[in-house]
Amino acid sequence: MMNEQAAARLHELPWFKSSYSGSGGGNCVEVAQEVATVHVRDSKDRRGPVLSVPSHQWSAFIGLLAR
């Protein structure tokens, strides 16, 4: 589990939504990147849970999606 201080730090990071998301809402995710970790959250529930993965694994995941 994450403590309150760590959770607050995550919400202060710059979060980015894909340009493919459009302005009409929908099912979108936001991503914030630190040196060694990428964080992913639901854009409609910004205070909700955050999935955190090592940067190298995120890169591999995105590489598979690009194929």
mmCIF file of the N, C-alpha and C atoms, coordinates in Angstrom:
data_MODEL
# 
_entry.id   MODEL 
# 
loop_
_atom_site.group_PDB 
_atom_site.id 
_atom_site.type_symbol 
_atom_site.label_atom_id 
_atom_site.label_alt_id 
_atom_site.label_comp_id 
_atom_site.label_asym_id 
_atom_site.label_entity_id 
_atom_site.label_seq_id 
_atom_site.pdbx_PDB_ins_code 
_atom_site.Cartn_x 
_atom_site.Cartn_y 
_atom_site.Cartn_z 
_atom_site.occupancy 
_atom_site.B_iso_or_equiv 
_atom_site.pdbx_formal_charge 
_atom_site.auth_seq_id 
_atom_site.auth_comp_id 
_atom_site.auth_asym_id 
_atom_site.auth_atom_id 
_atom_site.pdbx_PDB_model_num 
ATOM 1   N N  . MET A 1 1  ? 0.836   -1.184 0.000   1.00 0.00 ? 1  MET A N  1 
ATOM 2   C CA . MET A 1 1  ? 0.000   0.000  0.000   1.00 0.00 ? 1  MET A CA 1 
ATOM 3   C C  . MET A 1 1  ? 0.877   1.241  0.000   1.00 0.00 ? 1  MET A C  1 
ATOM 4   N N  . MET A 1 2  ? 0.309   2.320  -0.469  1.00 0.00 ? 2  MET A N  1 
ATOM 5   C CA . MET A 1 2  ? 1.036   3.570  -0.563  1.00 0.00 ? 2  MET A CA 1 
ATOM 6   C C  . MET A 1 2  ? 0.629   4.483  0.592   1.00 0.00 ? 2  MET A C  1 
ATOM 7   N N  . ASN A 1 3  ? 1.615   5.147  1.178   1.00 0.00 ? 3  ASN A N  1 
ATOM 8   C CA . ASN A 1 3  ? 1.272   6.075  2.253   1.00 0.00 ? 3  ASN A CA 1 
ATOM 9   C C  . ASN A 1 3  ? 0.743   7.390  1.663   1.00 0.00 ? 3  ASN A C  1 
ATOM 10  N N  . GLU A 1 4  ? 0.167   8.226  2.501   1.00 0.00 ? 4  GLU A N  1 
ATOM 11  C CA . GLU A 1 4  ? -0.463  9.466  2.043   1.00 0.00 ? 4  GLU A CA 1 
ATOM 12  C C  . GLU A 1 4  ? 0.531   10.413 1.388   1.00 0.00 ? 4  GLU A C  1 
ATOM 13  N N  . GLN A 1 5  ? 1.752   10.461 1.914   1.00 0.00 ? 5  GLN A N  1 
ATOM 14  C CA . GLN A 1 5  ? 2.769   11.353 1.362   1.00 0.00 ? 5  GLN A CA 1 
ATOM 15  C C  . GLN A 1 5  ? 3.143   10.921 -0.057  1.00 0.00 ? 5  GLN A C  1 
ATOM 16  N N  . ALA A 1 6  ? 3.318   9.631  -0.273  1.00 0.00 ? 6  ALA A N  1 
ATOM 17  C CA . ALA A 1 6  ? 3.648   9.125  -1.608  1.00 0.00 ? 6  ALA A CA 1 
ATOM 18  C C  . ALA A 1 6  ? 2.487   9.359  -2.571  1.00 0.00 ? 6  ALA A C  1 
ATOM 19  N N  . ALA A 1 7  ? 1.265   9.177  -2.115  1.00 0.00 ? 7  ALA A N  1 
ATOM 20  C CA . ALA A 1 7  ? 0.090   9.408  -2.959  1.00 0.00 ? 7  ALA A CA 1 
ATOM 21  C C  . ALA A 1 7  ? -0.007  10.880 -3.350  1.00 0.00 ? 7  ALA A C  1 
ATOM 22  N N  . ALA A 1 8  ? 0.244   11.773 -2.417  1.00 0.00 ? 8  ALA A N  1 
ATOM 23  C CA . ALA A 1 8  ? 0.197   13.207 -2.708  1.00 0.00 ? 8  ALA A CA 1 
ATOM 24  C C  . ALA A 1 8  ? 1.260   13.581 -3.723  1.00 0.00 ? 8  ALA A C  1 
ATOM 25  N N  . ARG A 1 9  ? 2.448   12.985 -3.611  1.00 0.00 ? 9  ARG A N  1 
ATOM 26  C CA . ARG A 1 9  ? 3.531   13.256 -4.571  1.00 0.00 ? 9  ARG A CA 1 
ATOM 27  C C  . ARG A 1 9  ? 3.128   12.849 -5.972  1.00 0.00 ? 9  ARG A C  1 
ATOM 28  N N  . LEU A 1 10 ? 2.453   11.712 -6.107  1.00 0.00 ? 10 LEU A N  1 
ATOM 29  C CA . LEU A 1 10 ? 2.014   11.247 -7.426  1.00 0.00 ? 10 LEU A CA 1 
ATOM 30  C C  . LEU A 1 10 ? 1.054   12.233 -8.071  1.00 0.00 ? 10 LEU A C  1 
ATOM 31  N N  . HIS A 1 11 ? 0.160   12.803 -7.282  1.00 0.00 ? 11 HIS A N  1 
ATOM 32  C CA . HIS A 1 11 ? -0.820  13.718 -7.836  1.00 0.00 ? 11 HIS A CA 1 
ATOM 33  C C  . HIS A 1 11 ? -0.205  15.056 -8.232  1.00 0.00 ? 11 HIS A C  1 
ATOM 34  N N  . GLU A 1 12 ? 1.016   15.341 -7.768  1.00 0.00 ? 12 GLU A N  1 
ATOM 35  C CA . GLU A 1 12 ? 1.706   16.576 -8.130  1.00 0.00 ? 12 GLU A CA 1 
ATOM 36  C C  . GLU A 1 12 ? 2.519   16.435 -9.411  1.00 0.00 ? 12 GLU A C  1 
ATOM 37  N N  . LEU A 1 13 ? 2.699   15.221 -9.901  1.00 0.00 ? 13 LEU A N  1 
ATOM 38  C CA . LEU A 1 13 ? 3.457   14.998 -11.133 1.00 0.00 ? 13 LEU A CA 1 
ATOM 39  C C  . LEU A 1 13 ? 2.707   15.563 -12.330 1.00 0.00 ? 13 LEU A C  1 
ATOM 40  N N  . PRO A 1 14 ? 3.439   15.926 -13.402 1.00 0.00 ? 14 PRO A N  1 
ATOM 41  C CA . PRO A 1 14 ? 2.748   16.334 -14.628 1.00 0.00 ? 14 PRO A CA 1 
ATOM 42  C C  . PRO A 1 14 ? 2.166   15.093 -15.327 1.00 0.00 ? 14 PRO A C  1 
ATOM 43  N N  . TRP A 1 15 ? 0.860   15.064 -15.514 1.00 0.00 ? 15 TRP A N  1 
ATOM 44  C CA . TRP A 1 15 ? 0.160   13.942 -16.132 1.00 0.00 ? 15 TRP A CA 1 
ATOM 45  C C  . TRP A 1 15 ? -0.212  14.321 -17.551 1.00 0.00 ? 15 TRP A C  1 
ATOM 46  N N  . PHE A 1 16 ? -0.128  13.330 -18.462 1.00 0.00 ? 16 PHE A N  1 
ATOM 47  C CA . PHE A 1 16 ? -0.402  13.564 -19.876 1.00 0.00 ? 16 PHE A CA 1 
ATOM 48  C C  . PHE A 1 16 ? -1.432  12.574 -20.383 1.00 0.00 ? 16 PHE A C  1 
ATOM 49  N N  . LYS A 1 17 ? -2.340  13.085 -21.202 1.00 0.00 ? 17 LYS A N  1 
ATOM 50  C CA . LYS A 1 17 ? -3.341  12.242 -21.839 1.00 0.00 ? 17 LYS A CA 1 
ATOM 51  C C  . LYS A 1 17 ? -3.018  12.190 -23.331 1.00 0.00 ? 17 LYS A C  1 
ATOM 52  N N  . SER A 1 18 ? -3.252  11.079 -23.963 1.00 0.00 ? 18 SER A N  1 
ATOM 53  C CA . SER A 1 18 ? -2.988  10.919 -25.380 1.00 0.00 ? 18 SER A CA 1 
ATOM 54  C C  . SER A 1 18 ? -3.768  11.925 -26.213 1.00 0.00 ? 18 SER A C  1 
ATOM 55  N N  . SER A 1 19 ? -3.143  12.408 -27.273 1.00 0.00 ? 19 SER A N  1 
ATOM 56  C CA . SER A 1 19 ? -3.853  13.306 -28.199 1.00 0.00 ? 19 SER A CA 1 
ATOM 57  C C  . SER A 1 19 ? -4.976  12.570 -28.917 1.00 0.00 ? 19 SER A C  1 
ATOM 58  N N  . TYR A 1 20 ? -4.954  11.248 -28.901 1.00 0.00 ? 20 TYR A N  1 
ATOM 59  C CA . TYR A 1 20 ? -6.016  10.447 -29.503 1.00 0.00 ? 20 TYR A CA 1 
ATOM 60  C C  . TYR A 1 20 ? -7.252  10.371 -28.611 1.00 0.00 ? 20 TYR A C  1 
ATOM 61  N N  . SER A 1 21 ? -7.162  10.863 -27.399 1.00 0.00 ? 21 SER A N  1 
ATOM 62  C CA . SER A 1 21 ? -8.271  10.764 -26.461 1.00 0.00 ? 21 SER A CA 1 
ATOM 63  C C  . SER A 1 21 ? -9.444  11.663 -26.844 1.00 0.00 ? 21 SER A C  1 
ATOM 64  N N  . GLY A 1 22 ? -9.169  12.775 -27.492 1.00 0.00 ? 22 GLY A N  1 
ATOM 65  C CA . GLY A 1 22 ? -10.235 13.692 -27.870 1.00 0.00 ? 22 GLY A CA 1 
ATOM 66  C C  . GLY A 1 22 ? -10.728 14.493 -26.680 1.00 0.00 ? 22 GLY A C  1 
ATOM 67  N N  . SER A 1 23 ? -11.622 15.418 -26.962 1.00 0.00 ? 23 SER A N  1 
ATOM 68  C CA . SER A 1 23 ? -12.123 16.284 -25.895 1.00 0.00 ? 23 SER A CA 1 
ATOM 69  C C  . SER A 1 23 ? -13.458 15.814 -25.336 1.00 0.00 ? 23 SER A C  1 
ATOM 70  N N  . GLY A 1 24 ? -14.030 14.757 -25.890 1.00 0.00 ? 24 GLY A N  1 
ATOM 71  C CA . GLY A 1 24 ? -15.344 14.298 -25.460 1.00 0.00 ? 24 GLY A CA 1 
ATOM 72  C C  . GLY A 1 24 ? -15.326 13.333 -24.302 1.00 0.00 ? 24 GLY A C  1 
ATOM 73  N N  . GLY A 1 25 ? -14.185 13.153 -23.657 1.00 0.00 ? 25 GLY A N  1 
ATOM 74  C CA . GLY A 1 25 ? -14.098 12.221 -22.529 1.00 0.00 ? 25 GLY A CA 1 
ATOM 75  C C  . GLY A 1 25 ? -13.872 10.809 -23.009 1.00 0.00 ? 25 GLY A C  1 
ATOM 76  N N  . GLY A 1 26 ? -14.684 9.894  -22.567 1.00 0.00 ? 26 GLY A N  1 
ATOM 77  C CA . GLY A 1 26 ? -14.529 8.508  -22.973 1.00 0.00 ? 26 GLY A CA 1 
ATOM 78  C C  . GLY A 1 26 ? -13.604 7.747  -22.059 1.00 0.00 ? 26 GLY A C  1 
ATOM 79  N N  . ASN A 1 27 ? -13.112 6.639  -22.547 1.00 0.00 ? 27 ASN A N  1 
ATOM 80  C CA . ASN A 1 27 ? -12.232 5.768  -21.765 1.00 0.00 ? 27 ASN A CA 1 
ATOM 81  C C  . ASN A 1 27 ? -10.792 6.173  -22.001 1.00 0.00 ? 27 ASN A C  1 
ATOM 82  N N  . CYS A 1 28 ? -10.272 7.043  -21.158 1.00 0.00 ? 28 CYS A N  1 
ATOM 83  C CA . CYS A 1 28 ? -8.918  7.565  -21.335 1.00 0.00 ? 28 CYS A CA 1 
ATOM 84  C C  . CYS A 1 28 ? -8.051  7.271  -20.112 1.00 0.00 ? 28 CYS A C  1 
ATOM 85  N N  . VAL A 1 29 ? -6.779  7.153  -20.367 1.00 0.00 ? 29 VAL A N  1 
ATOM 86  C CA . VAL A 1 29 ? -5.810  7.036  -19.285 1.00 0.00 ? 29 VAL A CA 1 
ATOM 87  C C  . VAL A 1 29 ? -4.852  8.216  -19.374 1.00 0.00 ? 29 VAL A C  1 
ATOM 88  N N  . GLU A 1 30 ? -4.247  8.532  -18.242 1.00 0.00 ? 30 GLU A N  1 
ATOM 89  C CA . GLU A 1 30 ? -3.212  9.547  -18.170 1.00 0.00 ? 30 GLU A CA 1 
ATOM 90  C C  . GLU A 1 30 ? -1.941  8.878  -17.681 1.00 0.00 ? 30 GLU A C  1 
ATOM 91  N N  . VAL A 1 31 ? -0.804  9.423  -18.110 1.00 0.00 ? 31 VAL A N  1 
ATOM 92  C CA . VAL A 1 31 ? 0.494   8.854  -17.780 1.00 0.00 ? 31 VAL A CA 1 
ATOM 93  C C  . VAL A 1 31 ? 1.389   9.942  -17.212 1.00 0.00 ? 31 VAL A C  1 
ATOM 94  N N  . ALA A 1 32 ? 2.127   9.600  -16.160 1.00 0.00 ? 32 ALA A N  1 
ATOM 95  C CA . ALA A 1 32 ? 3.154   10.483 -15.593 1.00 0.00 ? 32 ALA A CA 1 
ATOM 96  C C  . ALA A 1 32 ? 4.442   9.671  -15.513 1.00 0.00 ? 32 ALA A C  1 
ATOM 97  N N  . GLN A 1 33 ? 5.553   10.292 -15.896 1.00 0.00 ? 33 GLN A N  1 
ATOM 98  C CA . GLN A 1 33 ? 6.808   9.552  -15.918 1.00 0.00 ? 33 GLN A CA 1 
ATOM 99  C C  . GLN A 1 33 ? 7.822   10.163 -14.967 1.00 0.00 ? 33 GLN A C  1 
ATOM 100 N N  . GLU A 1 34 ? 8.465   9.272  -14.217 1.00 0.00 ? 34 GLU A N  1 
ATOM 101 C CA . GLU A 1 34 ? 9.619   9.630  -13.403 1.00 0.00 ? 34 GLU A CA 1 
ATOM 102 C C  . GLU A 1 34 ? 10.808  8.911  -14.029 1.00 0.00 ? 34 GLU A C  1 
ATOM 103 N N  . VAL A 1 35 ? 11.978  9.062  -13.469 1.00 0.00 ? 35 VAL A N  1 
ATOM 104 C CA . VAL A 1 35 ? 13.179  8.466  -14.054 1.00 0.00 ? 35 VAL A CA 1 
ATOM 105 C C  . VAL A 1 35 ? 13.048  6.955  -14.216 1.00 0.00 ? 35 VAL A C  1 
ATOM 106 N N  . ALA A 1 36 ? 12.656  6.264  -13.179 1.00 0.00 ? 36 ALA A N  1 
ATOM 107 C CA . ALA A 1 36 ? 12.638  4.803  -13.214 1.00 0.00 ? 36 ALA A CA 1 
ATOM 108 C C  . ALA A 1 36 ? 11.239  4.199  -13.250 1.00 0.00 ? 36 ALA A C  1 
ATOM 109 N N  . THR A 1 37 ? 10.200  5.043  -13.201 1.00 0.00 ? 37 THR A N  1 
ATOM 110 C CA . THR A 1 37 ? 8.844   4.528  -13.073 1.00 0.00 ? 37 THR A CA 1 
ATOM 111 C C  . THR A 1 37 ? 7.870   5.323  -13.929 1.00 0.00 ? 37 THR A C  1 
ATOM 112 N N  . VAL A 1 38 ? 6.901   4.621  -14.502 1.00 0.00 ? 38 VAL A N  1 
ATOM 113 C CA . VAL A 1 38 ? 5.796   5.254  -15.220 1.00 0.00 ? 38 VAL A CA 1 
ATOM 114 C C  . VAL A 1 38 ? 4.522   4.950  -14.444 1.00 0.00 ? 38 VAL A C  1 
ATOM 115 N N  . HIS A 1 39 ? 3.703   5.973  -14.253 1.00 0.00 ? 39 HIS A N  1 
ATOM 116 C CA . HIS A 1 39 ? 2.461   5.844  -13.500 1.00 0.00 ? 39 HIS A CA 1 
ATOM 117 C C  . HIS A 1 39 ? 1.287   6.043  -14.465 1.00 0.00 ? 39 HIS A C  1 
ATOM 118 N N  . VAL A 1 40 ? 0.246   5.230  -14.296 1.00 0.00 ? 40 VAL A N  1 
ATOM 119 C CA . VAL A 1 40 ? -0.922  5.274  -15.175 1.00 0.00 ? 40 VAL A CA 1 
ATOM 120 C C  . VAL A 1 40 ? -2.168  5.362  -14.299 1.00 0.00 ? 40 VAL A C  1 
ATOM 121 N N  . ARG A 1 41 ? -3.111  6.232  -14.695 1.00 0.00 ? 41 ARG A N  1 
ATOM 122 C CA . ARG A 1 41 ? -4.362  6.361  -13.945 1.00 0.00 ? 41 ARG A CA 1 
ATOM 123 C C  . ARG A 1 41 ? -5.512  6.622  -14.908 1.00 0.00 ? 41 ARG A C  1 
ATOM 124 N N  . ASP A 1 42 ? -6.719  6.460  -14.423 1.00 0.00 ? 42 ASP A N  1 
ATOM 125 C CA . ASP A 1 42 ? -7.934  6.747  -15.159 1.00 0.00 ? 42 ASP A CA 1 
ATOM 126 C C  . ASP A 1 42 ? -8.144  8.258  -15.167 1.00 0.00 ? 42 ASP A C  1 
ATOM 127 N N  . SER A 1 43 ? -8.295  8.849  -16.339 1.00 0.00 ? 43 SER A N  1 
ATOM 128 C CA . SER A 1 43 ? -8.444  10.306 -16.419 1.00 0.00 ? 43 SER A CA 1 
ATOM 129 C C  . SER A 1 43 ? -9.743  10.796 -15.796 1.00 0.00 ? 43 SER A C  1 
ATOM 130 N N  . LYS A 1 44 ? -10.723 9.924  -15.642 1.00 0.00 ? 44 LYS A N  1 
ATOM 131 C CA . LYS A 1 44 ? -11.994 10.321 -15.053 1.00 0.00 ? 44 LYS A CA 1 
ATOM 132 C C  . LYS A 1 44 ? -11.997 10.185 -13.531 1.00 0.00 ? 44 LYS A C  1 
ATOM 133 N N  . ASP A 1 45 ? -10.975 9.546  -12.973 1.00 0.00 ? 45 ASP A N  1 
ATOM 134 C CA . ASP A 1 45 ? -10.885 9.326  -11.518 1.00 0.00 ? 45 ASP A CA 1 
ATOM 135 C C  . ASP A 1 45 ? -9.466  9.641  -11.067 1.00 0.00 ? 45 ASP A C  1 
ATOM 136 N N  . ARG A 1 46 ? -9.105  10.892 -11.141 1.00 0.00 ? 46 ARG A N  1 
ATOM 137 C CA . ARG A 1 46 ? -7.718  11.310 -10.893 1.00 0.00 ? 46 ARG A CA 1 
ATOM 138 C C  . ARG A 1 46 ? -7.243  11.065 -9.470  1.00 0.00 ? 46 ARG A C  1 
ATOM 139 N N  . ARG A 1 47 ? -8.135  10.908 -8.537  1.00 0.00 ? 47 ARG A N  1 
ATOM 140 C CA . ARG A 1 47 ? -7.750  10.599 -7.154  1.00 0.00 ? 47 ARG A CA 1 
ATOM 141 C C  . ARG A 1 47 ? -7.846  9.105  -6.869  1.00 0.00 ? 47 ARG A C  1 
ATOM 142 N N  . GLY A 1 48 ? -8.175  8.337  -7.887  1.00 0.00 ? 48 GLY A N  1 
ATOM 143 C CA . GLY A 1 48 ? -8.322  6.893  -7.732  1.00 0.00 ? 48 GLY A CA 1 
ATOM 144 C C  . GLY A 1 48 ? -6.982  6.176  -7.776  1.00 0.00 ? 48 GLY A C  1 
ATOM 145 N N  . PRO A 1 49 ? -7.014  4.877  -7.984  1.00 0.00 ? 49 PRO A N  1 
ATOM 146 C CA . PRO A 1 49 ? -5.789  4.075  -7.970  1.00 0.00 ? 49 PRO A CA 1 
ATOM 147 C C  . PRO A 1 49 ? -4.846  4.427  -9.114  1.00 0.00 ? 49 PRO A C  1 
ATOM 148 N N  . VAL A 1 50 ? -3.567  4.211  -8.870  1.00 0.00 ? 50 VAL A N  1 
ATOM 149 C CA . VAL A 1 50 ? -2.513  4.462  -9.851  1.00 0.00 ? 50 VAL A CA 1 
ATOM 150 C C  . VAL A 1 50 ? -1.727  3.169  -10.036 1.00 0.00 ? 50 VAL A C  1 
ATOM 151 N N  . LEU A 1 51 ? -1.524  2.786  -11.292 1.00 0.00 ? 51 LEU A N  1 
ATOM 152 C CA . LEU A 1 51 ? -0.691  1.640  -11.631 1.00 0.00 ? 51 LEU A CA 1 
ATOM 153 C C  . LEU A 1 51 ? 0.713   2.163  -11.898 1.00 0.00 ? 51 LEU A C  1 
ATOM 154 N N  . SER A 1 52 ? 1.707   1.643  -11.205 1.00 0.00 ? 52 SER A N  1 
ATOM 155 C CA . SER A 1 52 ? 3.098   2.077  -11.376 1.00 0.00 ? 52 SER A CA 1 
ATOM 156 C C  . SER A 1 52 ? 3.927   0.906  -11.876 1.00 0.00 ? 52 SER A C  1 
ATOM 157 N N  . VAL A 1 53 ? 4.656   1.148  -12.976 1.00 0.00 ? 53 VAL A N  1 
ATOM 158 C CA . VAL A 1 53 ? 5.483   0.097  -13.571 1.00 0.00 ? 53 VAL A CA 1 
ATOM 159 C C  . VAL A 1 53 ? 6.883   0.642  -13.862 1.00 0.00 ? 53 VAL A C  1 
ATOM 160 N N  . PRO A 1 54 ? 7.894   -0.223 -13.839 1.00 0.00 ? 54 PRO A N  1 
ATOM 161 C CA . PRO A 1 54 ? 9.240   0.227  -14.191 1.00 0.00 ? 54 PRO A CA 1 
ATOM 162 C C  . PRO A 1 54 ? 9.274   0.777  -15.623 1.00 0.00 ? 54 PRO A C  1 
ATOM 163 N N  . SER A 1 55 ? 10.045  1.816  -15.850 1.00 0.00 ? 55 SER A N  1 
ATOM 164 C CA . SER A 1 55 ? 10.117  2.466  -17.161 1.00 0.00 ? 55 SER A CA 1 
ATOM 165 C C  . SER A 1 55 ? 10.473  1.507  -18.276 1.00 0.00 ? 55 SER A C  1 
ATOM 166 N N  . HIS A 1 56 ? 11.403  0.581  -18.034 1.00 0.00 ? 56 HIS A N  1 
ATOM 167 C CA . HIS A 1 56 ? 11.799  -0.339 -19.105 1.00 0.00 ? 56 HIS A CA 1 
ATOM 168 C C  . HIS A 1 56 ? 10.658  -1.275 -19.496 1.00 0.00 ? 56 HIS A C  1 
ATOM 169 N N  . GLN A 1 57 ? 9.821   -1.644 -18.542 1.00 0.00 ? 57 GLN A N  1 
ATOM 170 C CA . GLN A 1 57 ? 8.673   -2.490 -18.868 1.00 0.00 ? 57 GLN A CA 1 
ATOM 171 C C  . GLN A 1 57 ? 7.609   -1.697 -19.621 1.00 0.00 ? 57 GLN A C  1 
ATOM 172 N N  . TRP A 1 58 ? 7.420   -0.432 -19.269 1.00 0.00 ? 58 TRP A N  1 
ATOM 173 C CA . TRP A 1 58 ? 6.473   0.419  -19.988 1.00 0.00 ? 58 TRP A CA 1 
ATOM 174 C C  . TRP A 1 58 ? 6.930   0.574  -21.442 1.00 0.00 ? 58 TRP A C  1 
ATOM 175 N N  . SER A 1 59 ? 8.226   0.785  -21.646 1.00 0.00 ? 59 SER A N  1 
ATOM 176 C CA . SER A 1 59 ? 8.759   0.922  -23.004 1.00 0.00 ? 59 SER A CA 1 
ATOM 177 C C  . SER A 1 59 ? 8.506   -0.333 -23.830 1.00 0.00 ? 59 SER A C  1 
ATOM 178 N N  . ALA A 1 60 ? 8.702   -1.493 -23.210 1.00 0.00 ? 60 ALA A N  1 
ATOM 179 C CA . ALA A 1 60 ? 8.452   -2.751 -23.910 1.00 0.00 ? 60 ALA A CA 1 
ATOM 180 C C  . ALA A 1 60 ? 6.963   -2.883 -24.259 1.00 0.00 ? 60 ALA A C  1 
ATOM 181 N N  . PHE A 1 61 ? 6.089   -2.503 -23.354 1.00 0.00 ? 61 PHE A N  1 
ATOM 182 C CA . PHE A 1 61 ? 4.644   -2.550 -23.575 1.00 0.00 ? 61 PHE A CA 1 
ATOM 183 C C  . PHE A 1 61 ? 4.249   -1.644 -24.742 1.00 0.00 ? 61 PHE A C  1 
ATOM 184 N N  . ILE A 1 62 ? 4.728   -0.413 -24.735 1.00 0.00 ? 62 ILE A N  1 
ATOM 185 C CA . ILE A 1 62 ? 4.415   0.528  -25.817 1.00 0.00 ? 62 ILE A CA 1 
ATOM 186 C C  . ILE A 1 62 ? 4.971   0.027  -27.144 1.00 0.00 ? 62 ILE A C  1 
ATOM 187 N N  . GLY A 1 63 ? 6.166   -0.581 -27.104 1.00 0.00 ? 63 GLY A N  1 
ATOM 188 C CA . GLY A 1 63 ? 6.738   -1.155 -28.322 1.00 0.00 ? 63 GLY A CA 1 
ATOM 189 C C  . GLY A 1 63 ? 5.852   -2.243 -28.913 1.00 0.00 ? 63 GLY A C  1 
ATOM 190 N N  . LEU A 1 64 ? 5.273   -3.069 -28.066 1.00 0.00 ? 64 LEU A N  1 
ATOM 191 C CA . LEU A 1 64 ? 4.366   -4.120 -28.542 1.00 0.00 ? 64 LEU A CA 1 
ATOM 192 C C  . LEU A 1 64 ? 3.084   -3.518 -29.131 1.00 0.00 ? 64 LEU A C  1 
ATOM 193 N N  . LEU A 1 65 ? 2.592   -2.450 -28.531 1.00 0.00 ? 65 LEU A N  1 
ATOM 194 C CA . LEU A 1 65 ? 1.388   -1.793 -29.048 1.00 0.00 ? 65 LEU A CA 1 
ATOM 195 C C  . LEU A 1 65 ? 1.623   -1.165 -30.413 1.00 0.00 ? 65 LEU A C  1 
ATOM 196 N N  . ALA A 1 66 ? 2.840   -0.681 -30.637 1.00 0.00 ? 66 ALA A N  1 
ATOM 197 C CA . ALA A 1 66 ? 3.157   0.005  -31.894 1.00 0.00 ? 66 ALA A CA 1 
ATOM 198 C C  . ALA A 1 66 ? 3.252   -0.955 -33.078 1.00 0.00 ? 66 ALA A C  1 
ATOM 199 N N  . ARG A 1 67 ? 3.373   -2.228 -32.804 1.00 0.00 ? 67 ARG A N  1 
ATOM 200 C CA . ARG A 1 67 ? 3.492   -3.213 -33.901 1.00 0.00 ? 67 ARG A CA 1 
ATOM 201 C C  . ARG A 1 67 ? 2.243   -3.358 -34.677 1.00 0.00 ? 67 ARG A C  1 
# 
